[in-house]
């Protein structure tokens, strides 16, 4: 029990620190940043898909089997993440803001990002409550998803008129909400042991939604053969990392 709390809080703290990635964004030209982001997005998509099909689904199958209940919970996860985006205008956009790519106002982005981070905290804690291996792979998948996400969030705040210092501060404070999500899950999960069995399939559905509805569509915007091939390789690498960790 102690190890679950320790690993969960350590992992979510590392993920929260990723919000400070904006420090490096300032020194990178936009064109170079976009090139880097596309490959990070590819890797993240592969890592999320790998986490679902190599770790989460086999774990569910071994414990209770991939029955109708679990299938419905996976679908519920997909629908829940779709609804979440619609309700709070939460956009998993991974390309920095520009005149050709405008975003909503900064305050709305912070609200949506805070809810997103709270969800990340739930995901991390639930995974570690299943087993350490699943927790580590889930953390890696979330990290590579968070890097482009946080760069995008930082860019939105700059676009909305915040100074660089305020953008970094607010983005970091929003990231810390993930810790609340982790604590909430650890406390509730310890009281209701069976809750995690229902939460994991929902998380699998959420990962599938993020990978297929948010990340992969971003990759389809690139039509160049060379870049598309490199994106495909990055996608495969994300899956392979999840396979190696198994």
Buried (B, 14 or more C-beta within 10 A) or exposed (E): EEEBBEBBBEBBBBBBEBBBBBEEBEEBEEEEBBBEBBBBBBBBBBBBBBBBBBBBBBBBEEEEEBEEEBEEBBBBBBBBBBEBBEEBEBBBBBBBBEEEEEBBEBEBBBBBBBBBBBBBBBBBBBBBBBEEBBBBBBBBBBBBBBBBBBBBBBBBBBBBEBEBEEBBBBBBBBBBBBBBBBBBBBEBBBEEEEBBBBBBBBBBBBBBBBBBBBBBEBBEEBEEEEBBEBBEBBBBBBBBBBEEBE
